């Protein structure tokens, strides 16, 4: 204190508060970009699978920070395969990537003993892939609503892992939860409006 006045410390300034929430801002920015290009809600099935692949990969590698490396790779795979082939191909490529991470984890011995993080991620991967597959199968509005539900479900998964500081880096869980919720809302808005 200087002459009875409090001095703002760097950690308490508004700029520092904004910088501390960089994963939230990144999630908002990417969600806005996705929403601006969204024409049909069921187009995001491959993205839902990719989100689960990121968690699975980080758990398989035993490195929570790996999520920040795997995410852009899965994102590029989705964008490229959707552009060159189809949503179904994009989903299958993500599933193939998941199988590779599972194989690596099995060789590495992940999921044994007290830490069941990998096993939970593998089960979640199957669940999210099933939702994406069902959405692709039914298509149209029903498929879009299934994707939105899957994204909301993944946001809950993110929040759980953020709170537990498990599987992925907390910054990634924060980013992904914001992204999932905002994109799910965009899917519902596009579907209702379409």
Buried (B, 14 or more C-beta within 10 A) or exposed (E): EEEEEEEEEEEEEEEEEEEEBEBBEBBBBBBEEBBEEBEBBBBBBBBBBBBBBBBBBBBBBBBBEBBBEBBEBBBEBBEEBBEEEEBBEBBBBBBEBBEEBBEEBBEEEBBEEEEBBBBBBBEBBEBBBEBBBBBBEBBEBBBBBBBBBBBBBBBEBBBBBBEEEBBBBBBBBBBBBBBBBBBBBBBBBBBEEE
